[in-house]
Amino acid sequence: MSGRPPSTRRVTGVAALSVVALVAAVVCGLAVGPTPIPVGRIVGALFAGVGVGHSTLSPLASTIIWQLRAPRMVLGLLVGAMLAVAGGTYQGVFRNPLADPYLLGVAAGAGLGATIAIVDVSGGLATPTWTPVLAFLGALVAVAVTWVVGGRGARTGTATLILAGVAVASLLTSAQTFLQQQGSPTSIARVYIWLLGSLASASWGSVLLVLPYVAVCVTVCVAAGRALDVMSVGEDESRSLGLPVARVRLIVIVASSLGTAAVVSVAGLIGFVGIIVPHLVRLLVGTSYRRILPISVVVGAAFLVLCDTVARTVLAPSELPLGVVTAVVGAPAFVLVLSLRRRAIT
């Protein structure tokens, strides 16, 4: 295979297809469900919302679209975009193709926080209110502990920080397992449902809750693409080129971890998005993070909304956990991507 980077035409084509996929995902997220609604009426309602034409949706259909499907779809866009770009930045800053947004203990910390709320250890927690709050705090504490245990990763190598993340995640997972044993069968089942991820409880309130975090963190991660390209040649070489490696690493890790903690707190633990999407995009547009990260934002958003559409419709009126769908789709796709990369290298 030639070592030449993909042409500008190819990158533009991939970006255009990503946008098309995103539009298709949005339409599916709004139109597909136990109560099918014609796409034309949905498009008319969207235009009516900005003052063009008028909506032909019935009151029932309008309620389904704007109060049930739209907030769920928008939250799916935010969660998918954040997980995908966080995975891409982690892979860049750690120079590890297996890195994902949960590398530094975010998943274990969020899981422990949610378990504390759901099992109601203190006897006075209101679960619907406290579950996302404690999950968010647990994720942040886990990353902070990993950073300290890893010797304040800005000063040490990435390998040390990764090992610290593994150790902290193992400890927190053990604590979570212990707490689950103290709960009732009902609370244990609720913990497992949360751990598998879902957008079923999405509302405009949860969208507004995570929107500022996602907007800021995605912007920071995408803006770091050029610095990650420089860091890909090695830390010593990057320093010799004038890049403040420690500062960049700290900023990227904080942005990725904060955004991931925010979306995990409202959607639970959703796997494979942060590892499969950047790999797929890298296969199509090359190794430059200036290309990988912005396209991953779009592809990740589209991927998660499509998976959520499958999750809520394939067994309607019941629904599958979103994490199960992303695993079923993501695992074979990851194997395929690795196979294609192996062939490209040879």
C-alpha contacts under 8 A as a table, 3 or more apart, distances in Angstrom:
res1	aa1	res2	aa2	distance
1	M	344	A	5.98
1	M	345	I	6.44
1	M	346	T	7.15
5	P	285	V	7.76
5	P	286	G	5.96
5	P	287	T	7.98
6	P	10	R	6.28
6	P	11	V	6.75
6	P	284	L	7.91
6	P	285	V	5.86
6	P	286	G	6.12
7	S	10	R	5.25
7	S	11	V	6.43
8	T	11	V	5.12
8	T	12	T	6.04
9	R	12	T	5.11
9	R	13	G	6.09
10	R	13	G	4.98
10	R	14	V	6.18
10	R	285	V	7.35
11	V	14	V	5.11
11	V	15	A	6.15
11	V	284	L	7.70
11	V	285	V	5.57
11	V	291	R	7.86
12	T	15	A	5.06
12	T	16	A	6.12
13	G	16	A	5.07
13	G	17	L	6.15
14	V	17	L	5.11
14	V	18	S	6.08
14	V	284	L	7.25
14	V	285	V	7.45
15	A	18	S	5.02
15	A	19	V	6.40
15	A	295	I	6.21
16	A	19	V	5.19
16	A	20	V	6.33
17	L	20	V	4.94
17	L	21	A	6.10
18	S	21	A	5.03
18	S	22	L	6.17
18	S	295	I	7.10
18	S	298	V	6.22
18	S	299	V	5.75
19	V	22	L	4.94
19	V	23	V	6.24
19	V	298	V	6.69
19	V	299	V	7.94
20	V	23	V	5.15
20	V	24	A	6.19
21	A	24	A	5.04
21	A	25	A	6.07
21	A	299	V	7.51
21	A	302	A	6.23
22	L	25	A	5.02
22	L	26	V	6.22
22	L	298	V	6.55
22	L	299	V	6.99
22	L	301	A	6.99
22	L	302	A	4.55
23	V	26	V	5.12
23	V	27	V	6.27
23	V	302	A	7.88
24	A	27	V	5.14
24	A	28	C	6.12
25	A	28	C	5.07
25	A	29	G	5.96
25	A	302	A	5.39
25	A	303	F	7.65
25	A	305	V	5.95
25	A	306	L	5.47
26	V	29	G	5.02
26	V	30	L	6.32
26	V	73	M	6.85
26	V	302	A	7.52
26	V	305	V	7.18
27	V	30	L	5.26
27	V	31	A	5.87
27	V	39	V	7.13
28	C	31	A	5.13
28	C	32	V	5.28
28	C	306	L	7.23
28	C	309	T	7.04
29	G	32	V	6.04
29	G	69	R	6.70
29	G	70	A	7.62
29	G	73	M	5.70
29	G	305	V	6.43
29	G	306	L	6.99
29	G	308	D	7.92
29	G	309	T	5.76
30	L	42	I	7.53
30	L	65	I	6.25
30	L	69	R	5.62
30	L	70	A	6.31
30	L	73	M	7.20
31	A	36	P	5.98
31	A	37	I	5.16
31	A	38	P	6.54
31	A	39	V	6.04
31	A	42	I	7.24
32	V	35	T	7.47
32	V	36	P	5.52
32	V	37	I	7.07
32	V	309	T	7.15
32	V	313	T	7.72
33	G	36	P	5.46
33	G	309	T	7.67
33	G	312	R	7.40
33	G	313	T	5.74
34	P	313	T	6.74
34	P	316	A	6.57
34	P	317	P	7.11
37	I	41	R	7.37
37	I	42	I	7.31
37	I	61	A	7.20
38	P	41	R	5.54
38	P	42	I	6.59
39	V	42	I	5.04
39	V	43	V	6.17
40	G	43	V	5.16
40	G	44	G	6.14
41	R	44	G	4.94
41	R	45	A	6.11
41	R	55	S	7.06
41	R	56	T	6.02
41	R	57	L	6.20
42	I	45	A	5.04
42	I	46	L	6.22
42	I	57	L	7.53
43	V	46	L	5.04
43	V	47	F	6.29
44	G	47	F	5.18
44	G	48	A	6.03
44	G	53	G	7.16
44	G	54	H	6.71
44	G	55	S	5.53
44	G	56	T	7.11
45	A	48	A	4.88
45	A	49	G	6.14
45	A	54	H	6.75
45	A	55	S	4.43
45	A	56	T	6.96
45	A	57	L	7.01
46	L	49	G	5.09
46	L	50	V	6.98
46	L	55	S	7.94
47	F	50	V	5.39
47	F	51	G	6.50
47	F	52	V	5.08
47	F	53	G	6.54
47	F	54	H	7.57
47	F	55	S	7.99
48	A	51	G	4.94
48	A	52	V	4.84
48	A	53	G	5.18
48	A	54	H	4.79
48	A	55	S	5.62
49	G	52	V	7.31
51	G	54	H	7.78
57	L	60	L	7.92
57	L	61	A	5.73
57	L	62	S	5.65
58	S	61	A	5.13
58	S	62	S	5.97
59	P	62	S	5.02
59	P	63	T	6.17
60	L	63	T	5.17
60	L	64	I	6.27
61	A	64	I	5.03
61	A	65	I	6.12
62	S	65	I	5.16
62	S	66	W	6.01
63	T	66	W	5.43
63	T	67	Q	5.38
63	T	68	L	7.14
64	I	67	Q	5.73
64	I	68	L	5.15
64	I	69	R	6.25
65	I	68	L	5.85
65	I	69	R	5.02
65	I	70	A	5.64
66	W	69	R	6.35
66	W	70	A	5.14
66	W	71	P	7.07
67	Q	70	A	6.49
67	Q	71	P	6.63
67	Q	203	S	7.41
67	Q	204	W	7.94
68	L	71	P	6.23
68	L	72	R	6.51
68	L	202	A	7.91
68	L	203	S	7.41
69	R	72	R	5.18
69	R	73	M	5.93
70	A	73	M	5.03
70	A	74	V	6.06
71	P	74	V	5.11
71	P	75	L	5.98
71	P	202	A	6.12
71	P	203	S	5.24
71	P	204	W	5.33
71	P	207	V	6.76
72	R	75	L	5.17
72	R	76	G	6.10
72	R	199	L	6.18
72	R	200	A	7.29
72	R	202	A	5.04
72	R	203	S	6.61
73	M	76	G	5.00
73	M	77	L	6.30
73	M	305	V	6.14
74	V	77	L	5.02
74	V	78	L	6.37
74	V	207	V	7.08
75	L	78	L	5.10
75	L	79	V	6.11
75	L	199	L	7.54
75	L	202	A	6.81
75	L	206	S	7.61
75	L	207	V	5.50
76	G	79	V	5.14
76	G	80	G	5.91
76	G	199	L	7.16
76	G	301	A	6.67
76	G	304	L	5.93
76	G	305	V	5.21
76	G	308	D	7.46
77	L	80	G	5.33
77	L	81	A	6.00
77	L	300	G	7.73
77	L	301	A	4.23
77	L	302	A	6.68
77	L	304	L	6.88
77	L	305	V	6.22
78	L	81	A	5.27
78	L	82	M	6.09
78	L	210	V	7.95
78	L	211	L	7.21
78	L	214	V	6.63
78	L	263	V	7.64
78	L	301	A	6.54
79	V	82	M	5.27
79	V	83	L	6.11
79	V	263	V	5.46
79	V	264	V	7.84
79	V	267	A	7.66
79	V	301	A	7.04
79	V	304	L	7.60
80	G	83	L	5.33
80	G	84	A	6.04
80	G	273	V	6.85
80	G	297	V	7.49
80	G	300	G	4.62
80	G	301	A	4.18
80	G	302	A	7.29
80	G	303	F	6.96
80	G	304	L	5.12
80	G	305	V	7.52
81	A	84	A	5.31
81	A	85	V	6.17
81	A	218	V	7.79
81	A	296	S	7.14
81	A	297	V	4.34
81	A	298	V	6.38
81	A	299	V	7.47
81	A	300	G	4.85
81	A	301	A	4.51
82	M	85	V	5.40
82	M	86	A	5.90
82	M	214	V	6.18
82	M	217	C	7.82
82	M	218	V	6.32
82	M	256	S	7.90
82	M	259	G	6.40
82	M	260	T	6.45
82	M	263	V	7.50
82	M	297	V	6.94
82	M	300	G	7.81
83	L	86	A	5.12
83	L	87	G	6.04
83	L	101	P	6.37
83	L	260	T	6.23
83	L	273	V	6.16
83	L	274	G	4.87
83	L	300	G	7.27
84	A	87	G	5.20
84	A	88	G	6.29
84	A	273	V	5.71
84	A	274	G	4.27
84	A	275	I	7.21
84	A	277	V	5.94
84	A	278	P	6.45
84	A	296	S	5.74
84	A	297	V	6.03
84	A	299	V	7.92
84	A	300	G	5.11
84	A	301	A	7.90
85	V	88	G	4.98
85	V	89	T	6.15
85	V	218	V	6.75
85	V	221	C	6.89
85	V	222	V	7.52
85	V	256	S	7.81
85	V	274	G	7.08
85	V	278	P	7.48
85	V	293	L	5.64
85	V	294	P	7.60
85	V	296	S	5.85
85	V	297	V	5.60
85	V	300	G	7.80
86	A	89	T	5.18
86	A	90	Y	6.07
86	A	100	D	7.29
86	A	101	P	5.46
86	A	218	V	7.89
86	A	221	C	7.29
86	A	256	S	4.81
86	A	257	S	7.52
86	A	259	G	7.82
86	A	260	T	7.07
86	A	274	G	6.55
87	G	90	Y	5.16
87	G	91	Q	6.16
87	G	99	A	6.58
87	G	100	D	4.45
87	G	101	P	4.88
87	G	273	V	7.89
87	G	274	G	4.17
87	G	275	I	5.67
87	G	278	P	6.81
88	G	91	Q	5.17
88	G	92	G	6.28
88	G	100	D	7.60
88	G	274	G	6.96
88	G	275	I	7.44
88	G	278	P	5.23
88	G	289	Y	7.90
88	G	292	I	7.38
88	G	293	L	6.27
88	G	296	S	7.57
89	T	92	G	4.94
89	T	93	V	6.00
89	T	221	C	6.48
89	T	225	G	7.94
89	T	228	L	7.72
89	T	252	V	6.99
89	T	256	S	7.26
89	T	293	L	7.42
90	Y	93	V	5.22
90	Y	94	F	5.81
90	Y	95	R	7.77
90	Y	96	N	7.79
90	Y	99	A	5.85
90	Y	100	D	6.28
90	Y	101	P	6.71
90	Y	252	V	7.95
90	Y	253	I	7.28
90	Y	256	S	7.57
91	Q	94	F	5.46
91	Q	95	R	5.36
91	Q	96	N	5.01
91	Q	97	P	5.37
91	Q	98	L	6.97
91	Q	99	A	5.06
91	Q	100	D	6.97
92	G	95	R	4.94
92	G	96	N	7.02
92	G	228	L	5.73
92	G	229	D	7.78
92	G	231	M	7.79
92	G	232	S	6.96
92	G	289	Y	7.53
93	V	228	L	6.32
93	V	231	M	7.27
93	V	232	S	7.98
93	V	249	R	6.30
93	V	252	V	7.56
94	F	99	A	7.37
94	F	158	T	5.75
94	F	159	A	7.86
95	R	232	S	6.70
96	N	99	A	5.55
97	P	279	H	7.86
98	L	275	I	6.88
99	A	103	L	6.10
99	A	275	I	6.88
100	D	103	L	5.55
100	D	274	G	5.30
100	D	275	I	5.30
101	P	104	L	7.71
101	P	106	V	7.45
101	P	256	S	7.13
101	P	257	S	7.02
101	P	260	T	6.61
101	P	274	G	5.98
102	Y	105	G	5.62
102	Y	106	V	4.97
102	Y	107	A	5.31
103	L	106	V	7.12
103	L	162	I	6.98
103	L	165	G	6.28
103	L	166	V	7.43
104	L	142	A	7.37
104	L	143	V	5.64
104	L	146	T	6.31
104	L	161	L	7.72
104	L	162	I	6.63
104	L	164	A	7.59
104	L	165	G	4.19
104	L	166	V	7.04
104	L	168	V	7.91
104	L	169	A	7.38
105	G	108	A	5.23
105	G	109	G	5.98
105	G	139	A	7.00
105	G	142	A	5.43
105	G	143	V	5.86
105	G	146	T	7.26
105	G	165	G	5.45
105	G	166	V	7.11
105	G	168	V	6.37
105	G	169	A	4.74
106	V	109	G	5.23
106	V	110	A	5.98
106	V	138	G	7.73
106	V	139	A	4.43
106	V	140	L	6.97
106	V	142	A	6.07
106	V	143	V	6.22
106	V	169	A	7.96
106	V	257	S	7.05
106	V	260	T	7.51
106	V	261	A	6.43
107	A	110	A	5.20
107	A	111	G	5.91
107	A	139	A	6.64
107	A	169	A	7.76
107	A	264	V	7.86
107	A	269	L	6.53
108	A	111	G	5.05
108	A	112	L	6.13
108	A	139	A	7.19
108	A	142	A	7.44
108	A	169	A	5.20
108	A	170	S	7.70
108	A	172	L	5.70
108	A	173	T	5.53
109	G	112	L	5.17
109	G	113	G	6.20
109	G	135	A	7.01
109	G	137	L	7.94
109	G	138	G	4.37
109	G	139	A	4.23
109	G	140	L	7.36
109	G	141	V	6.92
109	G	142	A	5.05
109	G	143	V	7.99
109	G	169	A	7.24
109	G	172	L	6.30
109	G	173	T	7.90
110	A	113	G	5.08
110	A	114	A	6.08
110	A	134	L	7.30
110	A	135	A	4.04
110	A	136	F	6.02
110	A	137	L	7.31
110	A	138	G	4.84
110	A	139	A	4.46
110	A	261	A	7.26
110	A	264	V	7.22
110	A	265	S	6.82
111	G	114	A	5.17
111	G	115	T	6.02
111	G	135	A	6.40
111	G	138	G	7.62
111	G	173	T	7.69
111	G	176	Q	7.03
111	G	195	L	6.65
111	G	269	L	7.88
112	L	115	T	5.02
112	L	116	I	6.18
112	L	135	A	7.11
112	L	138	G	6.58
112	L	172	L	6.52
112	L	173	T	6.97
112	L	175	A	7.15
112	L	176	Q	4.93
113	G	116	I	5.18
113	G	117	A	6.51
113	G	131	T	7.18
113	G	134	L	4.58
113	G	135	A	4.31
113	G	136	F	7.45
113	G	137	L	7.06
113	G	138	G	4.87
113	G	139	A	7.66
114	A	117	A	5.16
114	A	118	I	6.07
114	A	131	T	4.95
114	A	132	P	6.88
114	A	134	L	5.90
114	A	135	A	4.80
114	A	191	V	7.31
114	A	194	W	7.85
115	T	118	I	5.08
115	T	119	V	5.70
115	T	120	D	7.86
115	T	131	T	7.88
115	T	176	Q	6.51
115	T	179	L	7.16
115	T	180	Q	7.02
115	T	191	V	6.00
116	I	119	V	5.51
116	I	120	D	5.75
116	I	121	V	5.71
116	I	134	L	7.63
116	I	176	Q	7.99
116	I	179	L	7.29
117	A	120	D	4.91
117	A	121	V	7.01
117	A	125	L	6.21
117	A	126	A	7.55
117	A	127	T	5.59
117	A	130	W	5.92
117	A	131	T	5.15
117	A	134	L	6.81
118	I	127	T	5.65
118	I	131	T	6.63
118	I	187	S	6.09
118	I	190	R	7.15
118	I	191	V	6.58
119	V	179	L	7.38
119	V	180	Q	6.92
119	V	182	Q	7.58
119	V	183	G	5.28
119	V	184	S	7.58
119	V	187	S	5.57
119	V	188	I	7.30
119	V	191	V	7.92
120	D	123	G	5.30
120	D	124	G	6.81
120	D	125	L	5.80
120	D	127	T	7.45
121	V	179	L	7.99
122	S	125	L	6.70
125	L	130	W	6.47
126	A	129	T	5.67
126	A	130	W	5.89
127	T	130	W	5.15
127	T	131	T	5.46
128	P	131	T	5.96
128	P	132	P	7.82
129	T	132	P	6.88
129	T	133	V	7.14
130	W	133	V	5.04
130	W	134	L	5.85
131	T	134	L	5.44
131	T	135	A	5.97
131	T	265	S	7.54
132	P	135	A	4.99
132	P	136	F	5.99
132	P	265	S	4.44
132	P	266	V	5.53
133	V	136	F	5.24
133	V	137	L	6.26
133	V	265	S	6.90
134	L	137	L	5.00
134	L	138	G	5.79
134	L	265	S	7.91
135	A	138	G	5.06
135	A	139	A	6.16
135	A	261	A	7.69
135	A	264	V	7.55
135	A	265	S	5.06
136	F	139	A	5.26
136	F	140	L	6.40
136	F	261	A	5.33
136	F	262	A	5.97
136	F	264	V	7.35
136	F	265	S	5.05
137	L	140	L	5.17
137	L	141	V	6.10
138	G	141	V	5.14
138	G	142	A	6.10
139	A	142	A	5.16
139	A	143	V	6.42
139	A	261	A	5.52
140	L	143	V	5.28
140	L	144	A	6.17
140	L	257	S	7.44
140	L	258	L	6.98
140	L	261	A	6.68
141	V	144	A	5.01
141	V	145	V	6.06
142	A	145	V	5.21
142	A	146	T	6.13
142	A	168	V	6.96
142	A	169	A	7.58
143	V	146	T	4.98
143	V	147	W	6.11
143	V	165	G	7.68
143	V	257	S	7.26
144	A	147	W	5.06
144	A	148	V	6.33
145	V	148	V	5.13
145	V	149	V	5.95
145	V	168	V	7.35
146	T	149	V	5.12
146	T	150	G	5.77
146	T	161	L	6.94
146	T	164	A	5.44
146	T	165	G	5.27
146	T	168	V	6.20
147	W	150	G	5.15
147	W	151	G	6.53
147	W	152	R	4.92
147	W	153	G	5.75
147	W	161	L	6.77
147	W	164	A	7.69
148	V	151	G	5.30
148	V	152	R	4.98
148	V	153	G	7.65
149	V	152	R	7.15
149	V	161	L	7.87
149	V	164	A	5.98
150	G	153	G	5.70
150	G	156	T	7.59
150	G	160	T	5.61
150	G	161	L	4.59
150	G	162	I	7.84
150	G	163	L	7.57
150	G	164	A	5.12
150	G	165	G	7.82
151	G	155	R	7.05
151	G	156	T	6.36
151	G	160	T	7.80
151	G	161	L	7.55
152	R	155	R	5.98
152	R	156	T	6.90
153	G	156	T	4.99
153	G	157	G	6.62
153	G	158	T	6.72
153	G	160	T	7.54
153	G	161	L	5.69
153	G	246	A	7.98
153	G	250	L	7.72
154	A	157	G	7.80
154	A	245	V	7.87
154	A	246	A	4.45
154	A	247	R	6.89
154	A	249	R	6.39
154	A	250	L	6.01
155	R	246	A	6.49
156	T	160	T	6.87
156	T	161	L	7.65
157	G	160	T	5.65
157	G	161	L	6.89
158	T	161	L	5.08
158	T	162	I	6.20
159	A	162	I	5.12
159	A	163	L	6.24
160	T	163	L	5.20
160	T	164	A	6.18
161	L	164	A	5.00
161	L	165	G	6.19
162	I	165	G	4.99
162	I	166	V	6.36
163	L	166	V	5.09
163	L	167	A	6.29
164	A	167	A	5.10
164	A	168	V	6.11
165	G	168	V	5.21
165	G	169	A	5.94
166	V	169	A	5.20
166	V	170	S	6.15
167	A	170	S	5.21
167	A	171	L	6.32
168	V	171	L	5.13
168	V	172	L	6.18
169	A	172	L	5.21
169	A	173	T	5.95
170	S	173	T	5.15
170	S	174	S	6.19
171	L	174	S	5.20
171	L	175	A	6.40
172	L	175	A	5.00
172	L	176	Q	6.14
173	T	176	Q	4.94
173	T	177	T	6.16
174	S	177	T	5.10
174	S	178	F	6.26
175	A	178	F	5.11
175	A	179	L	6.29
176	Q	179	L	5.16
176	Q	180	Q	6.23
177	T	180	Q	5.13
177	T	181	Q	6.58
178	F	181	Q	5.34
178	F	182	Q	7.00
179	L	182	Q	5.23
179	L	183	G	6.88
180	Q	183	G	5.32
180	Q	188	I	5.92
180	Q	191	V	7.95
181	Q	184	S	7.97
181	Q	188	I	7.95
183	G	186	T	7.94
183	G	187	S	5.89
183	G	188	I	6.19
184	S	187	S	5.25
184	S	188	I	6.19
185	P	188	I	5.10
185	P	189	A	6.17
186	T	189	A	5.19
186	T	190	R	6.34
187	S	190	R	4.98
187	S	191	V	6.21
188	I	191	V	5.04
188	I	192	Y	6.37
189	A	192	Y	5.19
189	A	193	I	6.26
190	R	193	I	5.03
190	R	194	W	6.22
191	V	194	W	5.14
191	V	195	L	6.14
192	Y	195	L	4.95
192	Y	196	L	6.27
193	I	196	L	5.30
193	I	197	G	6.68
193	I	198	S	7.82
193	I	321	P	7.03
194	W	197	G	5.30
194	W	198	S	7.00
194	W	267	A	7.75
194	W	268	G	5.23
194	W	269	L	7.20
195	L	268	G	5.54
195	L	269	L	5.21
195	L	270	I	7.94
196	L	268	G	6.55
196	L	269	L	5.75
196	L	270	I	6.49
196	L	321	P	5.73
196	L	322	L	6.66
196	L	323	G	4.85
196	L	324	V	6.69
197	G	267	A	5.53
197	G	268	G	4.12
197	G	269	L	4.87
197	G	270	I	5.25
197	G	321	P	5.88
197	G	322	L	5.32
197	G	323	G	5.10
198	S	201	S	7.54
198	S	267	A	5.36
198	S	268	G	6.32
198	S	270	I	7.99
198	S	321	P	5.62
198	S	322	L	5.03
198	S	323	G	7.19
199	L	202	A	5.31
199	L	266	V	7.89
199	L	267	A	5.58
199	L	308	D	7.49
199	L	322	L	7.44
202	A	205	G	7.98
202	A	206	S	6.13
202	A	207	V	7.38
202	A	266	V	7.86
203	S	206	S	5.31
203	S	207	V	6.39
204	W	207	V	4.92
204	W	208	L	6.16
205	G	208	L	5.22
205	G	209	L	6.11
206	S	209	L	4.84
206	S	210	V	6.43
206	S	266	V	6.86
207	V	210	V	5.61
207	V	211	L	5.87
208	L	211	L	5.17
208	L	212	P	7.35
209	L	212	P	7.16
210	V	213	Y	5.40
210	V	214	V	6.15
210	V	262	A	5.83
210	V	263	V	6.32
211	L	214	V	5.20
211	L	215	A	5.93
212	P	215	A	5.20
212	P	216	V	6.16
213	Y	216	V	5.46
213	Y	217	C	5.91
213	Y	258	L	7.25
213	Y	259	G	5.53
213	Y	262	A	6.69
214	V	217	C	5.20
214	V	218	V	5.69
214	V	259	G	5.42
214	V	262	A	7.71
214	V	263	V	7.84
215	A	218	V	5.51
215	A	219	T	6.17
216	V	219	T	5.22
216	V	220	V	6.26
216	V	255	A	7.95
217	C	220	V	5.11
217	C	221	C	6.12
217	C	255	A	4.84
217	C	256	S	6.39
217	C	258	L	7.31
217	C	259	G	5.61
218	V	221	C	5.12
218	V	222	V	6.07
218	V	255	A	7.69
218	V	256	S	7.83
218	V	259	G	7.64
218	V	297	V	7.91
219	T	222	V	5.32
219	T	223	A	6.04
220	V	223	A	5.12
220	V	224	A	6.25
220	V	252	V	7.31
220	V	255	A	6.65
221	C	224	A	5.15
221	C	225	G	6.95
221	C	252	V	6.18
221	C	255	A	6.77
221	C	256	S	6.98
221	C	293	L	7.55
222	V	225	G	5.49
222	V	290	R	7.21
222	V	293	L	5.56
222	V	294	P	5.97
223	A	226	R	7.22
224	A	227	A	5.30
224	A	228	L	6.21
224	A	248	V	7.76
224	A	252	V	7.20
224	A	290	R	7.99
225	G	228	L	5.12
225	G	229	D	6.28
225	G	288	S	7.70
225	G	289	Y	4.72
225	G	290	R	4.43
225	G	291	R	7.81
225	G	293	L	6.81
226	R	229	D	5.10
226	R	230	V	6.51
226	R	289	Y	6.73
226	R	290	R	5.70
227	A	230	V	5.12
227	A	231	M	6.22
227	A	243	L	7.41
227	A	248	V	7.38
228	L	231	M	4.89
228	L	232	S	6.16
228	L	289	Y	6.48
229	D	232	S	5.27
229	D	233	V	7.59
229	D	288	S	5.98
229	D	289	Y	5.91
229	D	290	R	7.46
230	V	233	V	6.06
230	V	234	G	7.86
230	V	238	S	5.94
230	V	243	L	7.84
231	M	234	G	5.44
231	M	235	E	5.92
231	M	237	E	7.85
231	M	238	S	5.47
231	M	245	V	7.44
232	S	235	E	7.88
233	V	237	E	6.45
233	V	238	S	6.87
234	G	237	E	5.42
234	G	238	S	6.06
235	E	238	S	4.97
235	E	239	R	6.19
235	E	245	V	6.80
236	D	239	R	5.21
236	D	240	S	6.27
237	E	240	S	5.03
237	E	241	L	6.37
238	S	241	L	5.11
238	S	242	G	6.61
238	S	243	L	5.51
238	S	244	P	7.94
238	S	245	V	6.95
239	R	242	G	5.06
239	R	243	L	5.08
239	R	244	P	6.37
239	R	245	V	6.47
240	S	243	L	7.40
244	P	247	R	5.51
244	P	248	V	6.22
245	V	248	V	5.19
245	V	249	R	6.02
246	A	249	R	5.17
246	A	250	L	6.19
247	R	250	L	5.16
247	R	251	I	6.19
248	V	251	I	5.19
248	V	252	V	6.05
249	R	252	V	5.27
249	R	253	I	6.02
250	L	253	I	5.27
250	L	254	V	6.04
251	I	254	V	5.23
251	I	255	A	6.10
252	V	255	A	5.21
252	V	256	S	5.99
253	I	256	S	5.21
253	I	257	S	5.84
254	V	257	S	5.24
254	V	258	L	5.83
255	A	258	L	5.28
255	A	259	G	6.09
256	S	259	G	5.39
256	S	260	T	6.05
257	S	260	T	5.07
257	S	261	A	5.96
258	L	261	A	5.14
258	L	262	A	6.27
259	G	262	A	5.14
259	G	263	V	6.45
260	T	263	V	5.39
260	T	264	V	5.96
261	A	264	V	5.20
261	A	265	S	6.05
262	A	265	S	5.35
262	A	266	V	7.07
263	V	266	V	5.57
263	V	267	A	6.06
263	V	268	G	7.77
264	V	267	A	5.08
264	V	268	G	4.77
264	V	269	L	5.81
264	V	270	I	7.69
265	S	268	G	5.97
267	A	270	I	7.58
269	L	323	G	6.90
270	I	273	V	7.24
270	I	322	L	6.85
270	I	323	G	4.62
270	I	326	T	7.22
271	G	274	G	7.17
271	G	323	G	5.90
271	G	326	T	6.54
271	G	327	A	6.47
272	F	275	I	5.29
272	F	276	I	5.65
272	F	277	V	7.94
272	F	326	T	6.34
272	F	327	A	6.19
272	F	330	G	5.66
272	F	331	A	7.28
273	V	276	I	5.60
273	V	277	V	5.79
273	V	300	G	6.60
273	V	303	F	7.87
273	V	304	L	7.49
273	V	326	T	7.10
273	V	330	G	7.32
274	G	277	V	6.14
274	G	278	P	6.91
274	G	300	G	7.94
275	I	278	P	6.07
275	I	279	H	6.53
276	I	279	H	5.23
276	I	280	L	6.11
276	I	330	G	6.42
276	I	333	A	7.32
276	I	334	F	5.65
277	V	280	L	5.16
277	V	281	V	6.19
277	V	296	S	6.20
277	V	299	V	6.84
277	V	300	G	6.07
278	P	281	V	5.10
278	P	282	R	5.93
278	P	292	I	6.60
278	P	293	L	7.47
278	P	296	S	5.80
279	H	282	R	5.03
279	H	283	L	6.20
279	H	334	F	7.91
279	H	337	V	7.11
280	L	283	L	5.18
280	L	284	L	6.58
280	L	337	V	6.35
281	V	284	L	5.16
281	V	285	V	6.06
281	V	286	G	7.76
281	V	292	I	5.93
281	V	295	I	7.03
281	V	296	S	6.41
282	R	285	V	5.36
282	R	286	G	4.97
282	R	287	T	5.62
282	R	288	S	7.91
282	R	292	I	5.95
283	L	286	G	5.94
283	L	287	T	7.94
283	L	337	V	7.50
283	L	341	R	6.93
285	V	288	S	7.80
285	V	291	R	6.81
285	V	292	I	6.94
286	G	291	R	7.84
286	G	292	I	7.63
287	T	291	R	7.96
287	T	292	I	7.18
288	S	291	R	5.59
288	S	292	I	6.23
289	Y	292	I	4.60
289	Y	293	L	5.59
290	R	293	L	6.15
290	R	294	P	7.18
291	R	294	P	6.15
291	R	295	I	6.42
292	I	295	I	5.55
292	I	296	S	5.87
293	L	296	S	4.99
293	L	297	V	6.37
294	P	297	V	5.23
294	P	298	V	6.90
295	I	298	V	5.31
295	I	299	V	6.19
296	S	299	V	5.01
296	S	300	G	5.60
297	V	300	G	5.34
297	V	301	A	6.21
298	V	301	A	5.28
298	V	302	A	6.29
299	V	302	A	5.16
299	V	303	F	5.93
300	G	303	F	5.07
300	G	304	L	6.20
301	A	304	L	5.51
301	A	305	V	6.35
302	A	305	V	5.35
302	A	306	L	6.19
303	F	306	L	5.31
303	F	307	C	6.19
304	L	307	C	5.00
304	L	308	D	6.04
304	L	326	T	7.58
305	V	308	D	5.04
305	V	309	T	6.16
306	L	309	T	5.04
306	L	310	V	6.43
307	C	310	V	5.12
307	C	311	A	6.14
307	C	322	L	6.96
307	C	325	V	6.09
307	C	326	T	6.26
308	D	311	A	4.79
308	D	312	R	6.21
308	D	322	L	5.96
308	D	325	V	7.73
309	T	312	R	5.49
309	T	313	T	6.21
310	V	313	T	5.34
310	V	314	V	5.57
310	V	325	V	7.49
311	A	314	V	6.12
311	A	315	L	7.61
311	A	319	E	5.51
311	A	320	L	4.75
311	A	321	P	6.49
311	A	322	L	5.77
311	A	325	V	6.33
312	R	315	L	6.94
312	R	316	A	6.33
312	R	317	P	7.75
312	R	318	S	7.07
312	R	319	E	4.50
312	R	320	L	6.39
313	T	316	A	4.85
313	T	317	P	7.31
313	T	318	S	7.87
313	T	319	E	6.58
314	V	319	E	7.11
314	V	320	L	7.78
315	L	318	S	5.33
315	L	319	E	5.49
315	L	320	L	7.02
316	A	319	E	5.91
320	L	324	V	6.98
320	L	325	V	7.22
321	P	324	V	5.43
321	P	325	V	6.88
322	L	325	V	5.24
322	L	326	T	6.33
323	G	326	T	5.18
323	G	327	A	6.09
324	V	327	A	5.13
324	V	328	V	6.11
325	V	328	V	5.08
325	V	329	V	6.11
326	T	329	V	5.19
326	T	330	G	5.37
327	A	330	G	4.89
327	A	331	A	5.51
328	V	331	A	5.94
328	V	332	P	7.12
329	V	332	P	6.18
329	V	333	A	6.35
330	G	333	A	5.00
330	G	334	F	5.87
331	A	334	F	5.10
331	A	335	V	6.36
332	P	335	V	5.07
332	P	336	L	6.18
333	A	336	L	4.99
333	A	337	V	6.12
334	F	337	V	5.06
334	F	338	L	6.18
335	V	338	L	5.18
335	V	339	S	6.16
336	L	339	S	5.02
336	L	340	L	6.18
337	V	340	L	5.10
337	V	341	R	6.12
338	L	341	R	5.06
338	L	342	R	6.11
339	S	342	R	5.11
339	S	343	R	6.33
340	L	343	R	5.15
340	L	344	A	6.12
341	R	344	A	4.94
341	R	345	I	6.17
342	R	345	I	5.21
342	R	346	T	6.29
343	R	346	T	5.17
